Amino acid sequence: MMWEEDEQKLLAELRSAVGGPAPSASPNLGEVVRLGRRRRAARRAAAAAGALALVVGVGVGATLLRGAAQGSADQAGAASSGWAITTAPAVPGWTKVNLPPKTPYGTWQPDTSSTMSPGRPVLKTPMCSLPVYDTRDWFGSVEPTEQFRAAFEAALRTAAAPAQVGSLAARRLEPDPTKGQTQPAHDYQADVTDHDGTGSIRLTASHFQGTPTEAADHQAFDKGNCAAPGRQVLPDGTVLQLYDVRPSSPFQSLNQAMRIYTPKGLVYELELANYGSPDFRANPRQPEIPDRVGAGRGTLPLSESQLTQLGLAVAAAG
């Protein structure tokens, strides 16, 4: 399993797990994927009429997954030769949030205790301070249902094809009162492997306060980013927020996150990493937090397009 030591996040479950309507009241990810195949013709007709836009993208968000995945192999191969950060051009539809940028305290440099892989240039990324977290930011309060985990894993395999996706691995972290954590945290992660190596994706989430836009604004700089993130607002009020790729230590780890804020008060996070389970070894001191020993691959395991379509599938089910 692969767990980055300094992250505190969780995977959210469907509303039924927290006392809401039964899952059948809202399509899960697997249902979205199946419905997509039947609605392909209708979606094309809507596009020809100029009416596809985002509405159809939300209604059958996961139907877009296969097309994005099929086009990713050549993009990934071209990107890997130059150690590109993402494996595809920016996806249309994202607009920068209208929030003032933060002032950097410095530029990222690799940790001297870890060795950079040959051929990877150091990313001179501006670094800004992380916000002071409060109870609204604690990812860990909701445990997902098996049904949701299975459906998400199936949608991920569709999005990532032809890459190989490992099983979704679960971890539970006990509360840490010294950090204001009063309940366990749950997170889930899977390896994604192609010819460039193994990376990973983690799905985490929790509840939020206020409207989706208010919550997204509140968490706009959660990743130590200095520039405002990208955003899409869907017709039902769901907000998708896409953060820039960020380097971190050890080595030159790469991460990119998307958060999905739903009208039901749940926020999901999808986070890509350029490392996976082969880059860890057992830690006898803290078995739940293995030691990082490998630098990982040169690119993230999904393109921005694939990540976007997976986010739309989660939004459609959430």
KEMI-916706 format. One record per residue (C-alpha): x negated, y, z; residue number from 1. Coordinates in Angstrom, 3 decimals. Example, Ala and Ser with C-alpha at 12.3 -4.5 7.8 and 13.67 -1.06 7.14 Angstrom:
<pt><px>-12.300</px><py>-4.500</py><pz>7.800</pz><resi>1</resi></pt>
<pt><px>-13.670</px><py>-1.060</py><pz>7.140</pz><resi>2</resi></pt>
//
This chain:
<pt><px>0.000</px><py>0.000</py><pz>0.000</pz><resi>1</resi></pt>
<pt><px>-1.071</px><py>3.607</py><pz>-0.512</pz><resi>2</resi></pt>
<pt><px>-0.365</px><py>6.429</py><pz>1.868</pz><resi>3</resi></pt>
<pt><px>-2.014</px><py>9.851</py><pz>1.927</pz><resi>4</resi></pt>
<pt><px>-2.917</px><py>10.658</py><pz>5.513</pz><resi>5</resi></pt>
<pt><px>-1.747</px><py>14.238</py><pz>5.784</pz><resi>6</resi></pt>
<pt><px>1.670</px><py>13.953</py><pz>4.197</pz><resi>7</resi></pt>
<pt><px>4.924</px><py>13.885</py><pz>6.231</pz><resi>8</resi></pt>
<pt><px>7.860</px><py>13.007</py><pz>4.040</pz><resi>9</resi></pt>
<pt><px>10.698</px><py>10.534</py><pz>3.671</pz><resi>10</resi></pt>
<pt><px>13.013</px><py>8.886</py><pz>1.174</pz><resi>11</resi></pt>
<pt><px>16.687</px><py>9.935</py><pz>1.429</pz><resi>12</resi></pt>
<pt><px>19.582</px><py>7.530</py><pz>1.004</pz><resi>13</resi></pt>
<pt><px>22.910</px><py>7.852</py><pz>-0.724</pz><resi>14</resi></pt>
<pt><px>25.639</px><py>9.703</py><pz>1.099</pz><resi>15</resi></pt>
<pt><px>27.240</px><py>6.454</py><pz>2.255</pz><resi>16</resi></pt>
<pt><px>24.332</px><py>5.789</py><pz>4.580</pz><resi>17</resi></pt>
<pt><px>25.033</px><py>8.967</py><pz>6.538</pz><resi>18</resi></pt>
<pt><px>28.748</px><py>8.610</py><pz>6.904</pz><resi>19</resi></pt>
<pt><px>29.812</px><py>10.042</py><pz>3.529</pz><resi>20</resi></pt>
<pt><px>31.814</px><py>8.460</py><pz>0.715</pz><resi>21</resi></pt>
<pt><px>31.035</px><py>4.965</py><pz>-0.471</pz><resi>22</resi></pt>
<pt><px>28.440</px><py>4.718</py><pz>-3.237</pz><resi>23</resi></pt>
<pt><px>31.103</px><py>3.904</py><pz>-5.798</pz><resi>24</resi></pt>
<pt><px>32.427</px><py>7.446</py><pz>-5.512</pz><resi>25</resi></pt>
<pt><px>29.276</px><py>8.695</py><pz>-7.255</pz><resi>26</resi></pt>
<pt><px>27.221</px><py>6.816</py><pz>-9.888</pz><resi>27</resi></pt>
<pt><px>23.943</px><py>5.362</py><pz>-8.680</pz><resi>28</resi></pt>
<pt><px>20.795</px><py>5.400</py><pz>-10.782</pz><resi>29</resi></pt>
<pt><px>21.370</px><py>1.959</py><pz>-12.250</pz><resi>30</resi></pt>
<pt><px>24.866</px><py>2.928</py><pz>-13.339</pz><resi>31</resi></pt>
<pt><px>23.549</px><py>6.105</py><pz>-14.945</pz><resi>32</resi></pt>
<pt><px>21.035</px><py>4.102</py><pz>-16.971</pz><resi>33</resi></pt>
<pt><px>23.705</px><py>1.668</py><pz>-18.160</pz><resi>34</resi></pt>
<pt><px>26.169</px><py>4.437</py><pz>-19.001</pz><resi>35</resi></pt>
<pt><px>23.494</px><py>6.193</py><pz>-20.985</pz><resi>36</resi></pt>
<pt><px>23.272</px><py>3.499</py><pz>-23.638</pz><resi>37</resi></pt>
<pt><px>27.014</px><py>3.724</py><pz>-24.308</pz><resi>38</resi></pt>
<pt><px>26.959</px><py>7.508</py><pz>-24.426</pz><resi>39</resi></pt>
<pt><px>23.992</px><py>7.935</py><pz>-26.771</pz><resi>40</resi></pt>
<pt><px>26.191</px><py>8.594</py><pz>-29.811</pz><resi>41</resi></pt>
<pt><px>28.325</px><py>11.083</py><pz>-27.950</pz><resi>42</resi></pt>
<pt><px>25.242</px><py>12.878</py><pz>-26.681</pz><resi>43</resi></pt>
<pt><px>23.864</px><py>13.238</py><pz>-30.219</pz><resi>44</resi></pt>
<pt><px>27.157</px><py>14.616</py><pz>-31.461</pz><resi>45</resi></pt>
<pt><px>27.194</px><py>17.178</py><pz>-28.682</pz><resi>46</resi></pt>
<pt><px>23.658</px><py>18.215</py><pz>-29.563</pz><resi>47</resi></pt>
<pt><px>24.632</px><py>18.713</py><pz>-33.213</pz><resi>48</resi></pt>
<pt><px>27.444</px><py>20.953</py><pz>-32.068</pz><resi>49</resi></pt>
<pt><px>25.080</px><py>22.977</py><pz>-29.927</pz><resi>50</resi></pt>
<pt><px>26.848</px><py>21.867</py><pz>-26.756</pz><resi>51</resi></pt>
<pt><px>24.468</px><py>19.276</py><pz>-25.319</pz><resi>52</resi></pt>
<pt><px>22.233</px><py>21.600</py><pz>-23.308</pz><resi>53</resi></pt>
<pt><px>22.009</px><py>20.792</py><pz>-19.643</pz><resi>54</resi></pt>
<pt><px>25.550</px><py>19.605</py><pz>-18.970</pz><resi>55</resi></pt>
<pt><px>25.090</px><py>16.321</py><pz>-20.826</pz><resi>56</resi></pt>
<pt><px>21.582</px><py>16.035</py><pz>-19.432</pz><resi>57</resi></pt>
<pt><px>23.047</px><py>15.972</py><pz>-15.934</pz><resi>58</resi></pt>
<pt><px>25.986</px><py>13.736</py><pz>-16.695</pz><resi>59</resi></pt>
<pt><px>23.787</px><py>11.066</py><pz>-18.244</pz><resi>60</resi></pt>
<pt><px>20.409</px><py>12.223</py><pz>-17.011</pz><resi>61</resi></pt>
<pt><px>18.866</px><py>8.794</py><pz>-17.022</pz><resi>62</resi></pt>
<pt><px>19.751</px><py>8.204</py><pz>-20.676</pz><resi>63</resi></pt>
<pt><px>16.904</px><py>10.535</py><pz>-21.558</pz><resi>64</resi></pt>
<pt><px>14.392</px><py>8.404</py><pz>-19.736</pz><resi>65</resi></pt>
<pt><px>13.696</px><py>5.853</py><pz>-22.425</pz><resi>66</resi></pt>
<pt><px>12.971</px><py>8.387</py><pz>-25.158</pz><resi>67</resi></pt>
<pt><px>10.549</px><py>10.269</py><pz>-22.926</pz><resi>68</resi></pt>
<pt><px>8.777</px><py>7.084</py><pz>-21.932</pz><resi>69</resi></pt>
<pt><px>8.378</px><py>5.852</py><pz>-25.506</pz><resi>70</resi></pt>
<pt><px>6.572</px><py>9.030</py><pz>-26.484</pz><resi>71</resi></pt>
<pt><px>4.206</px><py>9.071</py><pz>-23.534</pz><resi>72</resi></pt>
<pt><px>1.607</px><py>6.477</py><pz>-24.525</pz><resi>73</resi></pt>
<pt><px>-0.135</px><py>8.509</py><pz>-27.232</pz><resi>74</resi></pt>
<pt><px>0.046</px><py>11.648</py><pz>-25.108</pz><resi>75</resi></pt>
<pt><px>-1.513</px><py>9.876</py><pz>-22.161</pz><resi>76</resi></pt>
<pt><px>-4.312</px><py>8.453</py><pz>-24.279</pz><resi>77</resi></pt>
<pt><px>-5.166</px><py>11.840</py><pz>-25.758</pz><resi>78</resi></pt>
<pt><px>-5.155</px><py>13.473</py><pz>-22.351</pz><resi>79</resi></pt>
<pt><px>-7.355</px><py>10.873</py><pz>-20.689</pz><resi>80</resi></pt>
<pt><px>-10.352</px><py>11.558</py><pz>-22.907</pz><resi>81</resi></pt>
<pt><px>-10.638</px><py>15.094</py><pz>-21.547</pz><resi>82</resi></pt>
<pt><px>-9.516</px><py>14.446</py><pz>-17.972</pz><resi>83</resi></pt>
<pt><px>-6.366</px><py>16.474</py><pz>-18.538</pz><resi>84</resi></pt>
<pt><px>-4.184</px><py>17.272</py><pz>-15.543</pz><resi>85</resi></pt>
<pt><px>-0.857</px><py>16.285</py><pz>-17.060</pz><resi>86</resi></pt>
<pt><px>-0.191</px><py>13.886</py><pz>-19.916</pz><resi>87</resi></pt>
<pt><px>2.281</px><py>16.009</py><pz>-21.866</pz><resi>88</resi></pt>
<pt><px>2.981</px><py>19.657</py><pz>-22.655</pz><resi>89</resi></pt>
<pt><px>5.236</px><py>21.629</py><pz>-20.340</pz><resi>90</resi></pt>
<pt><px>8.878</px><py>20.587</py><pz>-20.664</pz><resi>91</resi></pt>
<pt><px>11.321</px><py>23.235</py><pz>-21.940</pz><resi>92</resi></pt>
<pt><px>13.951</px><py>24.395</py><pz>-19.486</pz><resi>93</resi></pt>
<pt><px>11.728</px><py>25.270</py><pz>-16.539</pz><resi>94</resi></pt>
<pt><px>11.613</px><py>28.915</py><pz>-15.516</pz><resi>95</resi></pt>
<pt><px>9.387</px><py>30.379</py><pz>-12.831</pz><resi>96</resi></pt>
<pt><px>11.203</px><py>31.291</py><pz>-9.629</pz><resi>97</resi></pt>
<pt><px>11.473</px><py>35.044</py><pz>-9.157</pz><resi>98</resi></pt>
<pt><px>9.443</px><py>35.188</py><pz>-5.950</pz><resi>99</resi></pt>
<pt><px>6.241</px><py>37.192</py><pz>-5.412</pz><resi>100</resi></pt>
<pt><px>3.022</px><py>35.148</py><pz>-5.533</pz><resi>101</resi></pt>
<pt><px>0.982</px><py>34.463</py><pz>-2.418</pz><resi>102</resi></pt>
<pt><px>-2.527</px><py>35.810</py><pz>-1.878</pz><resi>103</resi></pt>
<pt><px>-5.180</px><py>33.044</py><pz>-2.159</pz><resi>104</resi></pt>
<pt><px>-7.558</px><py>32.540</py><pz>0.730</pz><resi>105</resi></pt>
<pt><px>-10.076</px><py>30.867</py><pz>-1.576</pz><resi>106</resi></pt>
<pt><px>-10.655</px><py>28.408</py><pz>-4.404</pz><resi>107</resi></pt>
<pt><px>-10.491</px><py>24.640</py><pz>-4.007</pz><resi>108</resi></pt>
<pt><px>-13.780</px><py>22.766</py><pz>-3.771</pz><resi>109</resi></pt>
<pt><px>-14.261</px><py>18.994</py><pz>-3.409</pz><resi>110</resi></pt>
<pt><px>-15.084</px><py>17.617</py><pz>0.012</pz><resi>111</resi></pt>
<pt><px>-18.834</px><py>17.069</py><pz>0.374</pz><resi>112</resi></pt>
<pt><px>-18.183</px><py>13.727</py><pz>2.057</pz><resi>113</resi></pt>
<pt><px>-16.697</px><py>12.207</py><pz>-1.124</pz><resi>114</resi></pt>
<pt><px>-18.212</px><py>11.764</py><pz>-4.564</pz><resi>115</resi></pt>
<pt><px>-16.646</px><py>13.182</py><pz>-7.711</pz><resi>116</resi></pt>
<pt><px>-16.248</px><py>10.737</py><pz>-10.584</pz><resi>117</resi></pt>
<pt><px>-18.592</px><py>11.408</py><pz>-13.532</pz><resi>118</resi></pt>
<pt><px>-17.028</px><py>13.492</py><pz>-16.276</pz><resi>119</resi></pt>
<pt><px>-14.370</px><py>15.139</py><pz>-14.149</pz><resi>120</resi></pt>
<pt><px>-14.778</px><py>18.909</py><pz>-13.973</pz><resi>121</resi></pt>
<pt><px>-14.024</px><py>20.574</py><pz>-10.651</pz><resi>122</resi></pt>
<pt><px>-10.656</px><py>22.307</py><pz>-10.799</pz><resi>123</resi></pt>
<pt><px>-11.088</px><py>25.902</py><pz>-9.644</pz><resi>124</resi></pt>
<pt><px>-7.549</px><py>26.132</py><pz>-8.287</pz><resi>125</resi></pt>
<pt><px>-6.535</px><py>29.077</py><pz>-6.062</pz><resi>126</resi></pt>
<pt><px>-5.592</px><py>27.894</py><pz>-2.577</pz><resi>127</resi></pt>
<pt><px>-2.932</px><py>29.455</py><pz>-0.343</pz><resi>128</resi></pt>
<pt><px>-1.970</px><py>28.685</py><pz>3.235</pz><resi>129</resi></pt>
<pt><px>0.727</px><py>26.155</py><pz>3.966</pz><resi>130</resi></pt>
<pt><px>3.879</px><py>27.574</py><pz>5.564</pz><resi>131</resi></pt>
<pt><px>4.693</px><py>27.133</py><pz>9.226</pz><resi>132</resi></pt>
<pt><px>7.051</px><py>24.175</py><pz>9.238</pz><resi>133</resi></pt>
<pt><px>10.276</px><py>24.056</py><pz>11.171</pz><resi>134</resi></pt>
<pt><px>13.019</px><py>21.470</py><pz>11.547</pz><resi>135</resi></pt>
<pt><px>14.359</px><py>22.252</py><pz>8.069</pz><resi>136</resi></pt>
<pt><px>11.145</px><py>20.939</py><pz>6.547</pz><resi>137</resi></pt>
<pt><px>10.879</px><py>17.604</py><pz>8.347</pz><resi>138</resi></pt>
<pt><px>11.107</px><py>14.835</py><pz>5.778</pz><resi>139</resi></pt>
<pt><px>11.855</px><py>11.635</py><pz>7.627</pz><resi>140</resi></pt>
<pt><px>15.299</px><py>11.597</py><pz>9.135</pz><resi>141</resi></pt>
<pt><px>17.177</px><py>9.374</py><pz>6.681</pz><resi>142</resi></pt>
<pt><px>16.445</px><py>5.787</py><pz>5.656</pz><resi>143</resi></pt>
<pt><px>17.609</px><py>4.726</py><pz>2.176</pz><resi>144</resi></pt>
<pt><px>19.918</px><py>1.843</py><pz>1.462</pz><resi>145</resi></pt>
<pt><px>18.602</px><py>-1.224</py><pz>-0.335</pz><resi>146</resi></pt>
<pt><px>21.014</px><py>-0.459</py><pz>-3.165</pz><resi>147</resi></pt>
<pt><px>19.533</px><py>2.984</py><pz>-3.710</pz><resi>148</resi></pt>
<pt><px>15.946</px><py>1.718</py><pz>-3.531</pz><resi>149</resi></pt>
<pt><px>16.634</px><py>-1.007</py><pz>-6.094</pz><resi>150</resi></pt>
<pt><px>18.383</px><py>1.410</py><pz>-8.451</pz><resi>151</resi></pt>
<pt><px>15.594</px><py>3.966</py><pz>-8.176</pz><resi>152</resi></pt>
<pt><px>12.963</px><py>1.311</py><pz>-8.866</pz><resi>153</resi></pt>
<pt><px>14.850</px><py>0.222</py><pz>-12.005</pz><resi>154</resi></pt>
<pt><px>15.118</px><py>3.807</py><pz>-13.248</pz><resi>155</resi></pt>
<pt><px>11.423</px><py>4.348</py><pz>-12.562</pz><resi>156</resi></pt>
<pt><px>10.504</px><py>1.293</py><pz>-14.651</pz><resi>157</resi></pt>
<pt><px>12.531</px><py>2.697</py><pz>-17.530</pz><resi>158</resi></pt>
<pt><px>10.929</px><py>6.123</py><pz>-17.238</pz><resi>159</resi></pt>
<pt><px>7.375</px><py>4.816</py><pz>-16.942</pz><resi>160</resi></pt>
<pt><px>7.497</px><py>2.273</py><pz>-19.794</pz><resi>161</resi></pt>
<pt><px>5.241</px><py>0.938</py><pz>-21.224</pz><resi>162</resi></pt>
<pt><px>3.293</px><py>1.378</py><pz>-17.985</pz><resi>163</resi></pt>
<pt><px>3.621</px><py>-1.333</py><pz>-15.344</pz><resi>164</resi></pt>
<pt><px>5.432</px><py>-0.350</py><pz>-12.135</pz><resi>165</resi></pt>
<pt><px>4.803</px><py>-2.160</py><pz>-8.864</pz><resi>166</resi></pt>
<pt><px>7.383</px><py>-2.901</py><pz>-6.216</pz><resi>167</resi></pt>
<pt><px>8.563</px><py>-0.020</py><pz>-4.077</pz><resi>168</resi></pt>
<pt><px>6.679</px><py>-0.370</py><pz>-0.788</pz><resi>169</resi></pt>
<pt><px>8.188</px><py>0.910</py><pz>2.452</pz><resi>170</resi></pt>
<pt><px>6.559</px><py>2.494</py><pz>5.465</pz><resi>171</resi></pt>
<pt><px>8.022</px><py>3.615</py><pz>8.774</pz><resi>172</resi></pt>
<pt><px>6.253</px><py>6.179</py><pz>10.951</pz><resi>173</resi></pt>
<pt><px>7.203</px><py>6.487</py><pz>14.580</pz><resi>174</resi></pt>
<pt><px>8.092</px><py>9.902</py><pz>16.024</pz><resi>175</resi></pt>
<pt><px>5.289</px><py>12.230</py><pz>17.085</pz><resi>176</resi></pt>
<pt><px>6.662</px><py>14.644</py><pz>19.724</pz><resi>177</resi></pt>
<pt><px>3.460</px><py>16.697</py><pz>19.575</pz><resi>178</resi></pt>
<pt><px>4.461</px><py>17.701</py><pz>16.046</pz><resi>179</resi></pt>
<pt><px>8.116</px><py>18.256</py><pz>16.875</pz><resi>180</resi></pt>
<pt><px>9.140</px><py>14.943</py><pz>15.291</pz><resi>181</resi></pt>
<pt><px>11.929</px><py>13.363</py><pz>17.281</pz><resi>182</resi></pt>
<pt><px>12.911</px><py>10.524</py><pz>14.944</pz><resi>183</resi></pt>
<pt><px>11.165</px><py>7.984</py><pz>12.722</pz><resi>184</resi></pt>
<pt><px>10.110</px><py>8.823</py><pz>9.181</pz><resi>185</resi></pt>
<pt><px>10.553</px><py>6.529</py><pz>6.191</pz><resi>186</resi></pt>
<pt><px>8.746</px><py>6.803</py><pz>2.884</pz><resi>187</resi></pt>
<pt><px>8.519</px><py>4.635</py><pz>-0.234</pz><resi>188</resi></pt>
<pt><px>5.838</px><py>4.393</py><pz>-2.885</pz><resi>189</resi></pt>
<pt><px>5.052</px><py>2.390</py><pz>-6.020</pz><resi>190</resi></pt>
<pt><px>1.971</px><py>1.885</py><pz>-8.185</pz><resi>191</resi></pt>
<pt><px>2.195</px><py>2.926</py><pz>-11.840</pz><resi>192</resi></pt>
<pt><px>-0.495</px><py>1.360</py><pz>-14.039</pz><resi>193</resi></pt>
<pt><px>-1.447</px><py>1.815</py><pz>-17.687</pz><resi>194</resi></pt>
<pt><px>-4.674</px><py>1.745</py><pz>-19.729</pz><resi>195</resi></pt>
<pt><px>-5.956</px><py>4.801</py><pz>-17.834</pz><resi>196</resi></pt>
<pt><px>-5.753</px><py>3.054</py><pz>-14.455</pz><resi>197</resi></pt>
<pt><px>-3.439</px><py>3.051</py><pz>-11.467</pz><resi>198</resi></pt>
<pt><px>-1.629</px><py>6.041</py><pz>-10.033</pz><resi>199</resi></pt>
<pt><px>1.476</px><py>6.153</py><pz>-7.874</pz><resi>200</resi></pt>
<pt><px>4.782</px><py>7.852</py><pz>-7.226</pz><resi>201</resi></pt>
<pt><px>6.473</px><py>8.457</py><pz>-3.902</pz><resi>202</resi></pt>
<pt><px>10.137</px><py>9.205</py><pz>-3.317</pz><resi>203</resi></pt>
<pt><px>10.944</px><py>11.109</py><pz>-0.139</pz><resi>204</resi></pt>
<pt><px>13.815</px><py>13.254</py><pz>1.077</pz><resi>205</resi></pt>
<pt><px>15.862</px><py>14.631</py><pz>3.938</pz><resi>206</resi></pt>
<pt><px>18.705</px><py>16.985</py><pz>4.737</pz><resi>207</resi></pt>
<pt><px>18.493</px><py>20.738</py><pz>4.304</pz><resi>208</resi></pt>
<pt><px>20.348</px><py>23.752</py><pz>5.632</pz><resi>209</resi></pt>
<pt><px>22.139</px><py>26.354</py><pz>3.548</pz><resi>210</resi></pt>
<pt><px>22.783</px><py>26.193</py><pz>-0.179</pz><resi>211</resi></pt>
<pt><px>20.484</px><py>24.339</py><pz>-2.614</pz><resi>212</resi></pt>
<pt><px>19.070</px><py>27.657</py><pz>-3.868</pz><resi>213</resi></pt>
<pt><px>18.461</px><py>28.946</py><pz>-0.342</pz><resi>214</resi></pt>
<pt><px>16.655</px><py>25.736</py><pz>0.610</pz><resi>215</resi></pt>
<pt><px>14.590</px><py>25.775</py><pz>-2.588</pz><resi>216</resi></pt>
<pt><px>13.567</px><py>29.385</py><pz>-1.946</pz><resi>217</resi></pt>
<pt><px>12.655</px><py>28.531</py><pz>1.641</pz><resi>218</resi></pt>
<pt><px>10.401</px><py>25.681</py><pz>0.475</pz><resi>219</resi></pt>
<pt><px>9.036</px><py>27.356</py><pz>-2.662</pz><resi>220</resi></pt>
<pt><px>5.461</px><py>27.494</py><pz>-1.350</pz><resi>221</resi></pt>
<pt><px>5.404</px><py>24.231</py><pz>0.604</pz><resi>222</resi></pt>
<pt><px>2.520</px><py>22.761</py><pz>-1.415</pz><resi>223</resi></pt>
<pt><px>-0.049</px><py>25.453</py><pz>-0.715</pz><resi>224</resi></pt>
<pt><px>0.714</px><py>26.849</py><pz>-4.164</pz><resi>225</resi></pt>
<pt><px>0.052</px><py>30.527</py><pz>-4.752</pz><resi>226</resi></pt>
<pt><px>2.330</px><py>30.931</py><pz>-7.797</pz><resi>227</resi></pt>
<pt><px>6.064</px><py>30.358</py><pz>-7.590</pz><resi>228</resi></pt>
<pt><px>7.265</px><py>26.932</py><pz>-8.793</pz><resi>229</resi></pt>
<pt><px>9.391</px><py>26.198</py><pz>-11.846</pz><resi>230</resi></pt>
<pt><px>13.111</px><py>25.707</py><pz>-11.441</pz><resi>231</resi></pt>
<pt><px>16.210</px><py>24.387</py><pz>-13.184</pz><resi>232</resi></pt>
<pt><px>19.729</px><py>24.942</py><pz>-11.833</pz><resi>233</resi></pt>
<pt><px>22.259</px><py>22.369</py><pz>-13.022</pz><resi>234</resi></pt>
<pt><px>25.960</px><py>23.093</py><pz>-13.604</pz><resi>235</resi></pt>
<pt><px>27.007</px><py>21.393</py><pz>-10.357</pz><resi>236</resi></pt>
<pt><px>24.665</px><py>23.616</py><pz>-8.321</pz><resi>237</resi></pt>
<pt><px>21.837</px><py>21.080</py><pz>-7.982</pz><resi>238</resi></pt>
<pt><px>18.420</px><py>22.753</py><pz>-8.006</pz><resi>239</resi></pt>
<pt><px>15.330</px><py>21.019</py><pz>-9.428</pz><resi>240</resi></pt>
<pt><px>12.054</px><py>22.601</py><pz>-8.352</pz><resi>241</resi></pt>
<pt><px>8.746</px><py>21.664</py><pz>-10.017</pz><resi>242</resi></pt>
<pt><px>5.426</px><py>22.480</py><pz>-8.360</pz><resi>243</resi></pt>
<pt><px>2.128</px><py>22.840</py><pz>-10.204</pz><resi>244</resi></pt>
<pt><px>-0.497</px><py>20.082</py><pz>-10.123</pz><resi>245</resi></pt>
<pt><px>-2.671</px><py>20.497</py><pz>-7.037</pz><resi>246</resi></pt>
<pt><px>-6.144</px><py>19.103</py><pz>-6.291</pz><resi>247</resi></pt>
<pt><px>-7.072</px><py>17.947</py><pz>-2.809</pz><resi>248</resi></pt>
<pt><px>-9.684</px><py>15.951</py><pz>-0.956</pz><resi>249</resi></pt>
<pt><px>-10.989</px><py>13.305</py><pz>-0.770</pz><resi>250</resi></pt>
<pt><px>-12.617</px><py>13.128</py><pz>-4.215</pz><resi>251</resi></pt>
<pt><px>-10.474</px><py>15.257</py><pz>-6.512</pz><resi>252</resi></pt>
<pt><px>-7.047</px><py>13.868</py><pz>-5.814</pz><resi>253</resi></pt>
<pt><px>-4.246</px><py>15.165</py><pz>-8.030</pz><resi>254</resi></pt>
<pt><px>-0.620</px><py>15.527</py><pz>-6.969</pz><resi>255</resi></pt>
<pt><px>2.467</px><py>17.021</py><pz>-8.551</pz><resi>256</resi></pt>
<pt><px>5.832</px><py>17.229</py><pz>-6.839</pz><resi>257</resi></pt>
<pt><px>9.407</px><py>17.841</py><pz>-7.844</pz><resi>258</resi></pt>
<pt><px>12.203</px><py>18.449</py><pz>-5.361</pz><resi>259</resi></pt>
<pt><px>15.892</px><py>17.944</py><pz>-6.085</pz><resi>260</resi></pt>
<pt><px>18.318</px><py>19.867</py><pz>-3.855</pz><resi>261</resi></pt>
<pt><px>21.849</px><py>18.507</py><pz>-4.153</pz><resi>262</resi></pt>
<pt><px>25.180</px><py>20.113</py><pz>-3.218</pz><resi>263</resi></pt>
<pt><px>25.608</px><py>17.299</py><pz>-0.662</pz><resi>264</resi></pt>
<pt><px>22.822</px><py>18.743</py><pz>1.478</pz><resi>265</resi></pt>
<pt><px>20.170</px><py>16.170</py><pz>0.566</pz><resi>266</resi></pt>
<pt><px>16.761</px><py>17.065</py><pz>-0.849</pz><resi>267</resi></pt>
<pt><px>14.762</px><py>14.401</py><pz>-2.666</pz><resi>268</resi></pt>
<pt><px>11.085</px><py>14.689</py><pz>-3.485</pz><resi>269</resi></pt>
<pt><px>9.282</px><py>12.857</py><pz>-6.278</pz><resi>270</resi></pt>
<pt><px>5.523</px><py>13.136</py><pz>-5.939</pz><resi>271</resi></pt>
<pt><px>2.982</px><py>11.815</py><pz>-8.416</pz><resi>272</resi></pt>
<pt><px>-0.591</px><py>10.950</py><pz>-7.445</pz><resi>273</resi></pt>
<pt><px>-3.610</px><py>9.973</py><pz>-9.533</pz><resi>274</resi></pt>
<pt><px>-4.458</px><py>7.184</py><pz>-7.073</pz><resi>275</resi></pt>
<pt><px>-2.733</px><py>4.002</py><pz>-5.974</pz><resi>276</resi></pt>
<pt><px>-3.109</px><py>0.895</py><pz>-3.847</pz><resi>277</resi></pt>
<pt><px>-6.475</px><py>-0.183</py><pz>-5.406</pz><resi>278</resi></pt>
<pt><px>-7.954</px><py>3.020</py><pz>-3.954</pz><resi>279</resi></pt>
<pt><px>-7.252</px><py>2.057</py><pz>-0.320</pz><resi>280</resi></pt>
<pt><px>-8.546</px><py>-0.498</py><pz>2.164</pz><resi>281</resi></pt>
<pt><px>-7.244</px><py>-1.688</py><pz>5.517</pz><resi>282</resi></pt>
<pt><px>-7.732</px><py>0.604</py><pz>8.485</pz><resi>283</resi></pt>
<pt><px>-7.894</px><py>-1.417</py><pz>11.714</pz><resi>284</resi></pt>
<pt><px>-7.683</px><py>1.763</py><pz>13.795</pz><resi>285</resi></pt>
<pt><px>-4.356</px><py>2.814</py><pz>12.249</pz><resi>286</resi></pt>
<pt><px>-2.911</px><py>-0.045</py><pz>10.190</pz><resi>287</resi></pt>
<pt><px>-0.064</px><py>2.140</py><pz>8.918</pz><resi>288</resi></pt>
<pt><px>-2.566</px><py>4.619</py><pz>7.400</pz><resi>289</resi></pt>
<pt><px>-5.163</px><py>2.780</py><pz>5.243</pz><resi>290</resi></pt>
<pt><px>-8.515</px><py>4.385</py><pz>4.423</pz><resi>291</resi></pt>
<pt><px>-8.908</px><py>6.036</py><pz>1.047</pz><resi>292</resi></pt>
<pt><px>-11.993</px><py>4.656</py><pz>-0.734</pz><resi>293</resi></pt>
<pt><px>-11.370</px><py>5.145</py><pz>-4.465</pz><resi>294</resi></pt>
<pt><px>-11.241</px><py>8.298</py><pz>-6.573</pz><resi>295</resi></pt>
<pt><px>-8.304</px><py>7.111</py><pz>-8.677</pz><resi>296</resi></pt>
<pt><px>-7.652</px><py>7.796</py><pz>-12.344</pz><resi>297</resi></pt>
<pt><px>-8.291</px><py>10.992</py><pz>-14.302</pz><resi>298</resi></pt>
<pt><px>-4.631</px><py>11.783</py><pz>-14.992</pz><resi>299</resi></pt>
<pt><px>-1.275</px><py>11.573</py><pz>-13.285</pz><resi>300</resi></pt>
<pt><px>0.620</px><py>8.349</py><pz>-14.103</pz><resi>301</resi></pt>
<pt><px>3.719</px><py>10.046</py><pz>-15.574</pz><resi>302</resi></pt>
<pt><px>3.976</px><py>12.979</py><pz>-17.926</pz><resi>303</resi></pt>
<pt><px>5.847</px><py>16.081</py><pz>-16.862</pz><resi>304</resi></pt>
<pt><px>8.582</px><py>15.064</py><pz>-19.290</pz><resi>305</resi></pt>
<pt><px>8.951</px><py>11.640</py><pz>-17.676</pz><resi>306</resi></pt>
<pt><px>8.982</px><py>13.176</py><pz>-14.197</pz><resi>307</resi></pt>
<pt><px>11.648</px><py>15.651</py><pz>-15.271</pz><resi>308</resi></pt>
<pt><px>13.928</px><py>12.977</py><pz>-16.663</pz><resi>309</resi></pt>
<pt><px>13.502</px><py>10.832</py><pz>-13.571</pz><resi>310</resi></pt>
<pt><px>14.438</px><py>13.875</py><pz>-11.509</pz><resi>311</resi></pt>
<pt><px>17.573</px><py>14.346</py><pz>-13.614</pz><resi>312</resi></pt>
<pt><px>18.503</px><py>10.710</py><pz>-12.980</pz><resi>313</resi></pt>
<pt><px>18.136</px><py>11.222</py><pz>-9.227</pz><resi>314</resi></pt>
<pt><px>20.198</px><py>14.415</py><pz>-9.476</pz><resi>315</resi></pt>
<pt><px>22.946</px><py>12.563</py><pz>-11.344</pz><resi>316</resi></pt>
<pt><px>23.080</px><py>9.897</py><pz>-8.644</pz><resi>317</resi></pt>
<pt><px>22.482</px><py>12.105</py><pz>-5.618</pz><resi>318</resi></pt>
//
